[in-house]
Amino acid sequence: MDAPKKKSTEKKIDSAQEPTTEYKKITDFSTEKEEEMHPILAQLLEKALEQSEQGLGRPHEEVWAEMKAKYNFK
């Protein structure tokens, strides 16, 4: 004979327990290696910093206002 089916309300709660794992917090980052930048990226960043110091950039608000007007953002 077939065994009677269990109803979904008769499920056992917490029938499986996951093992607990302790994680150590690393506070000493001196072992991490610094990533090297690609030479072209380094040159572009230097150029951008120089332009920023000279005031050649545009404020974020100005660019965003232009984008809103052009593409009808709200």
C-alpha positions, 0 to 999 in steps of 0.5 A: 500500500501507498504511504499517506502523503504529508501535507505541506504544513507538516514539514519539519522546521530546522531539520538541517543545520549548517555548520558554523564557521568562524571568520577572522577579520584581517586588519593588517593589509600590508601583505596585499600587493599593490596593483600596477597601473598601465602606463597609459592609464597613469599618463591619462590620470596625470593629465586629468589631474593637471586639467582639474588643477587648471580649472578646465573641467566642468561641474557635475551639476552643469553636465547633468543639467545639459543631459536633462535638457537634451534627453528630457530626463526628470 
